[in-house]
């Protein structure tokens, strides 16, 4: 099995920070880690490191920056924290790092966990900048991949922060604090609201140009399995996918009216890009293995080879023996599970690292399935799926303990969120480390489950939504029903925007997309939002919060350390 082996990466101290991240270094109490002092750079190791930053903490289990828990530094864990916990899909009562405040939409610039998100993205960009600067005469395909990765990291900054600092390979070692995105082209703006909109527009244009530049040298687009040499490398389909996602959200990023000609032009491109991805051979997983349905296979320990890989446009690799950590796929299993939960086939999580049990699904989300939240109480995952008439309803409402004498004691879980009680709230068993073949995972604790950061189902949804916004209801209905057929759910006979938003939740829940979707549909921040979920705005039954919270503030420590930065509008 060909894997990106993280252990081969050169030490972080040799590579990490440019002067553009001086404030991060100071705040996190790192030593001298300016890459400009290094006489030689291991380009192969640095290339691997640029990928590893997507799902790993750092070298040999340590984080790339000082932190109390290395697992908290991982990118996809922080994407979950800030794209899922503030929404109707998930909530957590853990007391560390202000996690509860995220679920209440009450974060502020000094928020501890927000710094982890920011530092992770910025450190990943720094590794990419170093590779791009040093690798100009090297492998053109690898150089294009790293440019793509950097564009993706800047997309995250654009989405989360709107107007972050901008650093590229030309800023490396210049001893000049970076400017904010609103000034990256020399603009002189003093109004904070204008800074935010200009910063986002500048980054949008830069990211799309970078994607155009890197695309010709990327690997040809095709699905791979984990026995293929290039599995886990971004290819042209990943470029098309990211363009599609950004274009779909251009109403927000560029401030376009939903019915404007410019937005409609972008939506037409979404449709074309989706068709390109399909034409390259990517498709929905429609394979059944034993008692496992196609949707199950996407989130299992052998998802790189069990047939789900046809949907993996960009998989992030995990292997329980060689490529693992606390904030990657293990997090997505452990944060939802405890040892007494069972999958839809009656199995445990496939890992002993399954006892964190912090995340619950909010009832407003579970109610989007036929079973409804209260219908999960005291029911096994198999019973819940049957009652939902939808294979994607992967929840467990009954805990099972096998006693010493072989008898089983069961305890029903309440659908009420309660407070920090292990038996309160609907548990999700979507991710696990079991193999569809019945084979043993590579390790009893660390997991083999790859994380599909770009999944073909989102491509189908993006096309469907674009068609619906363009007025092609029949085309949108056909696309959505592809997903519903795969899930053994009844076909829709009509489609509207609310149904589209709900279908995105049913298909993509807890995969790090929900906040973005709610904002695009104008249902997150702002008084225009008509959708209220449990604890929205910090109140039991939910209240609206101000629209400035559609983006996050730059950490206070960064503002204090760099006089070129102005805090995000509203904070």
GUKELUM-744373 format. One record per residue (C-alpha): residue in one letter; z, y, x. Coordinates in steps of 0.02 Angstrom, whole numbers, padded with zeros to 5 digits, always signed. Layout:
aZYX;...
END
This chain:
x+00000+00000+00000;x-00055+00165+00075;x+00079+00298+00061;x+00109+00473+00125;x+00256+00432+00238;x+00377+00576+00247;x+00468+00510+00400;x+00320+00556+00511;x+00338+00742+00480;x+00387+00854+00624;x+00558+00938+00616;x+00577+01080+00492;x+00654+01189+00627;x+00486+01190+00716;x+00388+01252+00568;x+00479+01333+00425;x+00491+01521+00415;x+00383+01669+00452;x+00454+01842+00467;x+00395+01859+00287;x+00542+01751+00238;x+00672+01832+00348;x+00780+01869+00198;x+00779+01686+00147;x+00833+01636+00322;x+00975+01760+00323;x+01038+01714+00151;x+01032+01527+00183;x+01108+01536+00357;x+00970+01444+00448;x+00950+01460+00635;x+00796+01513+00732;x+00656+01430+00636;x+00514+01553+00665;x+00356+01446+00690;x+00279+01579+00801;x+00393+01524+00945;x+00317+01348+00945;x+00191+01315+01084;x+00111+01168+00991;x+00100+01115+00810;x+00077+00937+00751;x-00060+00972+00623;x-00056+00799+00546;x+00131+00812+00522;x+00116+00987+00453;x-00021+00932+00333;x+00094+00796+00267;x+00236+00920+00253;x+00130+01034+00142;x+00115+00889+00019;x+00294+00829+00040;x+00359+00996-00021;x+00296+00949-00194;x+00423+00810-00220;x+00535+00791-00066;x+00693+00883-00012;x+00657+00894+00174;x+00657+00789+00331;x+00764+00631+00331;x+00848+00674+00166;x+00908+00847+00216;x+00843+01001+00127;x+00723+01127+00205;x+00858+01259+00182;x+01047+01257+00173;x+01111+01199+00004;x+01262+01104-00061;x+01154+00961-00130;x+00984+00925-00052;x+00917+00854-00215;x+00935+01024-00298;x+00804+01095-00179;x+00660+00986-00240;x+00512+01072-00321;x+00482+00961-00473;x+00668+00958-00513;x+00668+01148-00516;x+00509+01152-00620;x+00603+01044-00745;x+00755+01159-00737;x+00657+01316-00775;x+00516+01251-00887;x+00615+01125-00991;x+00798+01175-00999;x+00763+01348-01073;x+00663+01269-01216;x+00681+01162-01370;x+00653+01000-01272;x+00805+00983-01158;x+00981+01044-01126;x+01114+01001-00999;x+01301+01033-00993;x+01322+01012-00805;x+01430+01154-00743;x+01353+01174-00569;x+01231+01310-00521;x+01227+01397-00689;x+01132+01254-00772;x+01210+01292-00941;x+01153+01473-00930;x+00973+01415-00908;x+00987+01316-01070;x+01057+01471-01154;x+00918+01586-01087;x+01052+01691-01002;x+01002+01688-00818;x+01020+01842-00709;x+00958+01890-00533;x+01111+01815-00448;x+01088+01645-00530;x+01119+01506-00403;x+00989+01380-00461;x+00857+01515-00477;x+00870+01542-00289;x+00832+01358-00260;x+00670+01373-00360;x+00620+01530-00266;x+00662+01466-00092;x+00575+01301-00120;x+00411+01382-00172;x+00420+01512-00033;x+00458+01383+00101;x+00312+01275+00040;x+00197+01425+00052;x+00257+01457+00229;x+00212+01281+00286;x+00040+01303+00208;x+00015+01472+00292;x+00057+01395+00460;x-00066+01252+00435;x-00205+01369+00377;x-00179+01482+00528;x-00174+01341+00655;x-00299+01223+00573;x-00455+01333+00562;x-00548+01223+00686;x-00480+01059+00619;x-00523+00944+00476;x-00612+01048+00343;x-00559+00936+00200;x-00376+00942+00247;x-00387+01130+00269;x-00461+01145+00094;x-00322+01035+00024;x-00187+01144+00101;x-00271+01300+00033;x-00269+01216-00137;x-00084+01175-00119;x-00046+01354-00072;x-00144+01415-00223;x-00041+01299-00332;x+00121+01364-00258;x+00064+01542-00290;x+00018+01492-00468;x+00199+01440-00490;x+00259+01607-00422;x+00139+01699-00537;x+00200+01600-00687;x+00387+01605-00650;x+00407+01777-00570;x+00244+01871-00611;x+00261+01993-00464;x+00332+01900-00313;x+00312+01943-00129;x+00143+01899-00058;x+00127+01813+00112;x-00027+01733+00186;x-00080+01666+00356;x-00120+01842+00415;x+00061+01897+00387;x+00129+01761+00501;x+00236+01836+00639;x+00192+02017+00604;x+00374+02076+00596;x+00334+02167+00435;x+00423+02130+00272;x+00300+02067+00141;x+00244+02179+00001;x+00254+02129-00180;x+00099+02064-00269;x+00076+02229-00362;x+00044+02312-00193;x-00052+02174-00105;x-00214+02272-00119;x-00136+02436-00066;x-00086+02498-00239;x+00050+02630-00254;x+00138+02597-00420;x+00309+02662-00471;x+00323+02607-00653;x+00411+02438-00660;x+00317+02373-00811;x+00152+02417-00728;x+00210+02330-00569;x+00233+02168-00665;x+00064+02171-00751;x-00028+02226-00594;x+00060+02097-00486;x+00010+01957-00603;x-00170+02016-00614;x-00182+02029-00425;x-00113+01854-00399;x-00225+01784-00537;x-00380+01852-00451;x-00323+01793-00280;x-00280+01616-00341;x-00445+01593-00432;x-00541+01654-00278;x-00444+01533-00167;x-00486+01389-00284;x-00670+01436-00275;x-00661+01441-00084;x-00575+01274-00061;x-00669+01174-00194;x-00830+01133-00095;x-00733+01050+00047;x-00613+00951-00062;x-00628+00763-00083;x-00748+00708-00219;x-00662+00688-00387;x-00620+00511-00440;x-00470+00411-00500;x-00379+00312-00365;x-00247+00177-00365;x-00102+00163-00244;x-00200+00036-00140;x-00334+00167-00104;x-00323+00269+00055;x-00341+00437-00032;x-00220+00407-00175;x-00103+00556-00183;x-00225+00679-00103;x-00287+00824-00209;x-00474+00819-00243;x-00599+00926-00337;x-00531+00868-00504;x-00363+00944-00457;x-00451+01110-00427;x-00538+01100-00596;x-00375+01054-00680;x-00278+01200-00606;x-00417+01321-00651;x-00416+01253-00828;x-00228+01276-00846;x-00233+01453-00778;x-00381+01503-00888;x-00295+01434-01043;x-00145+01544-01004;x-00249+01697-00959;x-00199+01780-01123;x-00024+01791-01047;x-00066+01815-00863;x-00196+01950-00893;x-00125+02023-01053;x-00279+01976-01156;x-00278+01976-01344;x-00294+01800-01415;x-00455+01847-01506;x-00531+01951-01365;x-00703+01913-01295;x-00631+01896-01120;x-00508+01764-01175;x-00641+01671-01274;x-00751+01668-01119;x-00606+01591-01022;x-00578+01463-01159;x-00759+01409-01148;x-00731+01379-00963;x-00579+01272-01006;x-00691+01161-01111;x-00820+01147-00972;x-00691+01107-00839;x-00611+00975-00950;x-00781+00893-00971;x-00806+00896-00782;x-00643+00803-00757;x-00691+00673-00885;x-00862+00657-00806;x-00780+00615-00639;x-00706+00457-00716;x-00532+00511-00769;x-00477+00450-00939;x-00327+00410-01047;x-00234+00252-01002;x-00270+00133-01145;x-00213-00026-01061;x-00076-00140-01130;x+00023-00253-01014;x+00130-00382-01103;x+00248-00287-01217;x+00213-00122-01132;x+00104+00002-01225;x-00013+00121-01133;x+00106+00270-01142;x+00246+00163-01067;x+00142+00122-00914;x+00125+00305-00864;x+00309+00321-00818;x+00351+00152-00738;x+00382+00095-00560;x+00207+00025-00538;x+00113+00169-00622;x+00004+00189-00469;x-00079+00020-00501;x-00039-00041-00677;x-00187+00048-00759;x-00100+00215-00787;x-00178+00283-00628;x-00342+00323-00720;x-00243+00468-00793;x-00171+00528-00626;x-00273+00679-00576;x-00141+00727-00448;x+00000+00600-00421;x+00153+00639-00315;x+00200+00482-00221;x+00366+00391-00221;x+00414+00229-00135;x+00591+00162-00137;x+00582+00112+00046;x+00483+00252+00128;x+00457+00405+00018;x+00604+00449-00092;x+00739+00576-00129;x+00864+00637-00257;x+00756+00771-00337;x+00593+00677-00363;x+00559+00539-00488;x+00737+00475-00468;x+00795+00638-00546;x+00685+00613-00699;x+00762+00442-00726;x+00942+00474-00678;x+00967+00641-00764;x+00926+00563-00932;x+00999+00388-00912;x+01166+00304-00900;x+01192+00120-00861;x+01212+00073-01045;x+01044+00135-01108;x+00893+00022-01132;x+00705+00045-01132;x+00594+00006-01278;x+00579-00172-01209;x+00768-00191-01192;x+00780-00164-01005;x+00887-00050-00899;x+00818+00090-00792;x+00761-00022-00649;x+00875+00070-00528;x+01061+00079-00498;x+01041+00268-00481;x+01047+00289-00668;x+01215+00364-00709;x+01194+00554-00703;x+01169+00563-00891;x+01166+00753-00900;x+01009+00794-00999;x+00992+00776-01186;x+00847+00810-01303;x+00877+00950-01426;x+00863+00895-01608;x+00727+01022-01647;x+00613+00932-01525;x+00656+00754-01582;x+00623+00808-01761;x+00439+00825-01716;x+00431+00636-01728;x+00444+00547-01896;x+00612+00469-01851;x+00697+00639-01836;x+00851+00664-01727;x+00979+00598-01851;x+00874+00441-01872;x+00902+00394-01690;x+01090+00369-01710;x+01140+00189-01680;x+00960+00134-01654;x+00881+00047-01505;x+00731+00123-01421;x+00619-00008-01502;x+00687+00032-01675;x+00663+00218-01646;x+00483+00195-01590;x+00443+00089-01742;x+00520+00217-01860;x+00426+00358-01774;x+00255+00278-01795;x+00218+00349-01624;x+00229+00258-01457;x+00280+00418-01370;x+00451+00426-01455;x+00546+00353-01309;x+00727+00387-01357;x+00882+00278-01362;x+01023+00300-01487;x+01126+00145-01447;x+01222+00103-01290;x+01251-00078-01241;x+01386-00146-01126;x+01382-00329-01074;x+01560-00393-01063;x+01627-00521-00939;x+01619-00659-01070;x+01435-00620-01105;x+01466-00531-01269;x+01388-00361-01298;x+01480-00207-01357;x+01372-00072-01434;x+01411+00112-01457;x+01300+00228-01560;x+01252+00397-01487;x+01267+00550-01597;x+01114+00661-01609;x+01230+00812-01606;x+01228+00899-01438;x+01416+00921-01436;x+01478+00974-01266;x+01488+00875-01104;x+01516+00705-01185;x+01419+00559-01116;x+01392+00489-01290;x+01327+00649-01371;x+01146+00697-01392;x+00982+00601-01399;x+00943+00513-01236;x+00766+00499-01169;x+00711+00336-01085;x+00532+00392-01047;x+00547+00366-00858;x+00606+00205-00776;x+00578+00105-00617;x+00532-00062-00696;x+00368-00148-00653;x+00252-00195-00796;x+00217-00359-00706;x+00401-00404-00697;x+00401-00388-00507;x+00551-00312-00418;x+00547-00130-00363;x+00550-00096-00176;x+00731-00040-00181;x+00878-00061-00299;x+00920+00125-00298;x+00772+00231-00239;x+00622+00223-00352;x+00436+00185-00340;x+00384+00284-00494;x+00250+00410-00447;x+00253+00577-00536;x+00088+00632-00613;x+00101+00820-00590;x-00077+00838-00660;x-00108+00712-00798;x-00271+00685-00892;x-00185+00695-01061;x-00154+00879-01027;x-00341+00899-00996;x-00374+00828-01170;x-00245+00945-01246;x-00314+01096-01153;x-00488+01060-01217;x-00424+01032-01394;x-00327+01195-01394;x-00472+01293-01321;x-00589+01224-01455;x-00464+01266-01592;x-00445+01445-01528;x-00634+01458-01522;x-00647+01405-01704;x-00710+01227-01677;x-00581+01138-01783;x-00682+00976-01789;x-00695+00966-01600;x-00510+01002-01581;x-00467+00869-01708;x-00572+00739-01618;x-00486+00776-01452;x-00309+00773-01523;x-00342+00611-01614;x-00390+00528-01449;x-00208+00550-01398;x-00140+00499-01567;x-00243+00340-01569;x-00178+00296-01396;x-00001+00322-01462;x-00032+00215-01618;x+00002+00370-01724;x-00095+00412-01881;x-00247+00523-01856;x-00235+00704-01909;x-00357+00753-02046;x-00331+00939-02018;x-00271+01042-01870;x-00192+01213-01847;x-00103+01306-01708;x+00071+01245-01755;x+00011+01065-01758;x-00069+01091-01588;x+00091+01160-01513;x+00191+01014-01585;x+00065+00887-01521;x+00079+00958-01346;x+00267+00930-01359;x+00248+00750-01417;x+00129+00706-01276;x+00196+00806-01128;x+00382+00822-01162;x+00500+00841-01014;x+00354+00845-00890;x+00380+01029-00845;x+00261+01117-00965;x+00357+01170-01121;x+00408+01348-01075;x+00227+01389-01029;x+00163+01321-01195;x+00292+01415-01299;x+00251+01579-01211;x+00063+01555-01238;x+00096+01526-01423;x+00213+01678-01427;x+00364+01572-01475;x+00476+01592-01321;x+00541+01768-01285;x+00516+01917-01400;x+00561+01965-01576;x+00392+01905-01641;x+00446+01724-01613;x+00476+01630-01775;x+00539+01469-01694;x+00724+01452-01658;x+00803+01296-01583;x+00981+01243-01547;x+01067+01362-01424;x+00912+01471-01404;x+00984+01633-01339;x+01154+01550-01318;x+01194+01533-01504;x+01218+01367-01592;x+01081+01391-01721;x+00972+01494-01605;x+00923+01677-01597;x+00777+01769-01520;x+00795+01846-01347;x+00698+01988-01265;x+00521+01956-01204;x+00561+02010-01026;x+00642+01839-01008;x+00470+01760-01016;x+00478+01780-00827;x+00623+01762-00706;x+00701+01890-00590;x+00682+01888-00402;x+00848+01830-00326;x+00965+01973-00285;x+00977+01921-00103;x+00789+01946-00082;x+00792+02118-00161;x+00935+02170-00047;x+00850+02104+00110;x+00676+02177+00085;x+00655+02361+00044;x+00475+02329-00010;x+00534+02232-00163;x+00574+02300-00336;x+00665+02191-00463;x+00559+02118-00603;x+00545+02229-00757;x+00688+02203-00879;x+00816+02141-00752;
END
